[in-house]
């Protein structure tokens, strides 16, 4: 009888509620306490017994297993949703590293990155000559090929802007050679475009201008509650866009900050205008 228990004499809630008997059992799973079950009664004739305690303990064990499974399912659903979101930006290998890393890996922070812009030449004219369905199919095929190249070098696909691609190297993980990864990506994008064009009639072929720049930016999930995007902000991004605009069709223009990080053993560049050019040897540039 709780009302007569010396240990509960000073508990005002016991007196106010007229509690005569109470039980409390933990919900435990693998030594983790997930919660508690608490029962009490004010009936003097239906006080809890040891059998009642055994039953509620067994129920608590089953409930703990169910709760743990539900929490596990929630985490799996959250990871699947997160993976689907990240697949827009990162390769599967990078996503695995993000999931295994700290939870704040995608929080807004500052980082040194290399930015790549690729833009289709005379895209407006191309759209005027072809139906929307043809343009859509062409872009889907083009974006698919280019994205695979970006992911191959563990770059981040920031976004598609109409016919333009913005890719970033150095986030969410720096590699130490991100400027060179961006250049290799640009070269392989050109090669992939040549293969695409070779399968198309002359009127369906197009050329691309690429600009690359390196610098310190703000990176992370940026937006509002209704729409968040993983992106980069800063003057190096704007400069990369201006460099790309200055390029000629089928050219890759490189900013001076990127040029300084390129190994002369791997690439040869024209210092005067920082133009990266191809030669007969695939990597003799």
C-alpha positions in Angstrom: 0.0 0.0 0.0 1.8 3.1 -1.2 -0.1 5.3 1.2 1.4 3.4 4.1 4.9 3.0 2.6 7.4 5.0 4.8 9.5 5.7 1.7 6.5 7.4 0.0 5.1 9.3 2.9 6.5 12.6 1.7 5.4 12.2 -1.9 2.6 14.7 -2.3 1.4 13.1 -5.6 0.9 9.8 -3.9 -1.4 11.4 -1.4 -3.2 13.7 -3.8 -3.9 10.9 -6.3 -4.6 8.3 -3.6 -2.1 5.8 -5.2 -2.2 2.5 -3.5 0.0 0.5 -5.8 2.4 1.4 -8.7 4.8 -0.3 -11.1 7.6 1.1 -13.3 9.7 -1.0 -15.8 12.3 0.2 -18.3 12.1 -0.4 -22.0 15.6 -1.7 -22.7 17.2 -3.0 -25.9 20.9 -4.1 -25.8 21.5 -2.1 -22.6 19.9 1.0 -24.1 17.0 2.5 -22.2 14.4 3.7 -24.7 11.7 4.7 -22.3 9.6 3.6 -19.3 6.2 2.1 -18.6 4.5 3.4 -15.5 1.2 2.1 -14.1 -0.6 3.0 -10.9 -3.9 2.4 -9.3 -5.9 3.9 -6.4 -7.9 0.7 -5.9 -7.2 -0.9 -2.5 -8.6 -4.2 -3.7 -6.7 -4.5 -7.0 -3.1 -3.8 -5.9 -0.4 -5.0 -8.3 1.3 -8.3 -7.6 4.6 -9.9 -8.6 2.8 -11.7 -11.4 1.5 -8.3 -12.7 5.1 -7.0 -12.6 6.4 -10.0 -14.6 3.7 -9.5 -17.2 4.4 -5.8 -17.7 8.2 -6.5 -17.8 7.6 -9.0 -20.6 5.4 -6.5 -22.5 8.1 -3.9 -21.9 10.7 -6.1 -23.5 8.6 -6.7 -26.6 7.7 -3.0 -26.8 11.5 -2.1 -26.6 12.2 -4.4 -29.6 9.4 -2.8 -31.6 10.5 0.7 -30.7 14.1 0.0 -31.6 13.0 -1.5 -35.0 10.8 1.5 -35.7 13.7 3.9 -34.9 15.9 1.8 -37.2 13.4 2.0 -40.0 13.1 5.8 -39.5 16.9 6.1 -39.8 16.9 3.9 -43.0 14.2 6.1 -44.5 16.0 9.2 -43.6 19.2 7.9 -45.1 17.4 6.8 -48.3 15.9 10.3 -48.6 19.2 11.9 -47.9 20.9 9.6 -50.5 18.3 10.5 -53.1 18.9 14.2 -52.5 22.7 13.8 -52.6 22.6 11.8 -55.8 21.8 15.0 -57.6 25.2 16.4 -56.5 27.7 13.6 -55.7 28.9 10.3 -57.0 27.9 7.2 -55.0 31.4 6.9 -53.5 31.3 10.5 -52.2 27.8 9.9 -50.8 29.0 6.8 -48.8 31.8 9.0 -47.3 29.3 11.7 -46.3 27.0 9.1 -44.6 29.9 7.6 -42.7 31.3 11.0 -41.7 30.1 13.7 -39.3 26.4 14.9 -39.5 27.5 18.5 -40.2 29.5 17.6 -43.3 27.1 19.6 -45.4 26.6 22.6 -43.1 27.5 26.0 -44.5 31.2 26.6 -44.2 34.1 28.2 -46.1 36.4 26.2 -48.3 39.0 26.4 -51.1 37.5 24.9 -54.3 37.9 24.9 -58.0 34.8 25.9 -60.0 34.1 24.7 -63.5 31.5 26.2 -65.8 30.6 24.5 -69.1 28.2 26.3 -71.5 26.8 25.2 -74.9 27.7 27.6 -77.7 24.7 29.3 -79.5 22.2 27.3 -77.5 19.4 29.9 -78.2 19.9 29.4 -81.9 19.9 25.7 -81.5 16.6 25.9 -79.6 15.0 28.0 -82.4 15.8 25.3 -85.0 14.5 22.3 -83.1 11.4 21.3 -81.2 11.2 21.4 -77.4 11.2 17.6 -77.3 14.3 17.3 -79.4 16.1 19.9 -77.3 15.0 18.1 -74.1 16.3 14.7 -75.3 19.6 16.3 -76.5 20.1 18.0 -73.1 19.2 14.9 -71.1 21.8 12.9 -73.0 24.4 15.6 -72.8 23.9 16.2 -69.1 24.0 12.5 -68.4 27.4 12.1 -70.1 28.9 15.2 -68.5 27.7 14.3 -65.0 29.3 10.9 -65.2 32.6 12.5 -66.1 32.3 14.9 -63.1 31.4 12.1 -60.7 34.3 10.0 -62.0 36.7 12.6 -60.7 34.7 13.1 -57.4 33.5 16.5 -58.4 30.2 18.0 -57.1 27.5 18.8 -59.5 26.2 22.1 -58.2 23.4 22.7 -60.7 22.2 22.8 -64.3 21.4 26.4 -65.4 19.5 26.0 -68.7 22.2 24.5 -71.0 25.0 25.3 -68.5 26.7 23.0 -66.0 28.3 24.3 -62.8 30.6 21.7 -61.1 32.8 22.2 -58.0 35.9 20.3 -56.9 37.1 20.3 -53.3 33.8 19.8 -51.5 32.5 18.2 -49.5 36.0 16.6 -49.4 39.3 18.2 -50.5 41.7 15.9 -52.4 44.8 18.1 -52.6 44.7 18.0 -56.4 41.2 19.5 -57.1 42.5 22.0 -59.7 44.0 19.2 -61.7 40.8 17.1 -61.2 38.8 20.0 -62.7 41.1 20.1 -65.7 41.0 16.4 -66.3 37.2 16.6 -66.1 37.1 19.4 -68.6 39.2 17.5 -71.1 37.1 14.3 -70.7 34.0 16.4 -71.1 35.3 17.5 -74.4 36.1 13.9 -75.4 32.6 12.8 -74.3 31.1 15.6 -76.4 33.0 14.5 -79.4 31.6 11.0 -79.0 28.1 12.4 -78.7 28.5 14.6 -81.8 29.9 11.7 -83.8 26.6 9.8 -83.3 24.5 12.8 -84.4 23.7 14.4 -87.8 25.6 17.7 -88.4 22.6 19.9 -87.6 22.4 18.3 -84.1 26.0 18.8 -83.2 27.2 21.6 -80.9 30.3 22.9 -79.1 31.0 23.9 -75.5 33.0 26.6 -73.8 34.6 25.8 -70.4 35.9 28.2 -67.8 37.8 27.1 -64.6 38.8 29.1 -61.5 40.0 28.4 -58.0 39.4 30.3 -54.8 37.8 30.6 -51.3 34.0 30.3 -51.3 31.0 29.7 -49.0 29.6 26.2 -49.5 26.8 24.2 -48.1 23.0 23.9 -48.0 21.7 27.4 -48.8 18.1 28.5 -49.3 14.9 28.6 -47.3 12.6 26.1 -45.6 10.8 25.3 -48.8 13.9 24.8 -51.0 17.5 24.1 -50.0 20.3 23.5 -52.4 23.9 22.5 -51.9 25.8 25.2 -53.7 28.8 27.5 -53.6 28.8 31.3 -53.3 31.6 33.9 -53.7 33.7 35.9 -56.1 35.7 32.9 -57.4 32.4 31.5 -58.7 31.6 34.7 -60.5 35.1 34.9 -61.9 34.8 31.4 -63.2 31.7 32.3 -65.1 33.4 35.4 -66.6 36.3 33.2 -67.7 33.9 30.8 -69.3 32.2 33.6 -71.1 35.5 34.7 -72.6 36.4 31.3 -73.9 36.0 30.3 -77.6 33.9 27.3 -78.6 35.8 24.1 -77.7 38.2 26.0 -75.5 39.1 25.6 -71.9 40.1 28.8 -70.2 41.8 28.7 -66.8 42.1 31.4 -64.2 45.5 32.4 -62.8 44.6 31.0 -59.4 44.0 27.6 -61.0 47.0 27.9 -63.2 49.3 28.3 -60.2 48.1 24.9 -58.8 48.7 22.9 -62.0 51.7 20.6 -62.2 53.8 21.3 -65.4 54.6 17.6 -65.5 51.0 16.8 -66.1 49.8 19.7 -68.2 51.2 22.3 -70.5 49.3 25.6 -70.6 49.7 28.8 -72.6 50.6 31.3 -69.8 49.7 34.3 -71.8 46.0 33.7 -71.8 45.9 30.6 -69.6 44.5 28.5 -72.4 44.5 24.8 -72.0 44.9 23.0 -75.3 45.0 19.4 -76.5 47.8 17.8 -78.5 48.2 14.4 -80.2 49.1 12.7 -76.9 46.0 12.4 -74.6 47.7 13.9 -71.6 50.4 16.0 -73.3 48.7 19.4 -72.8 
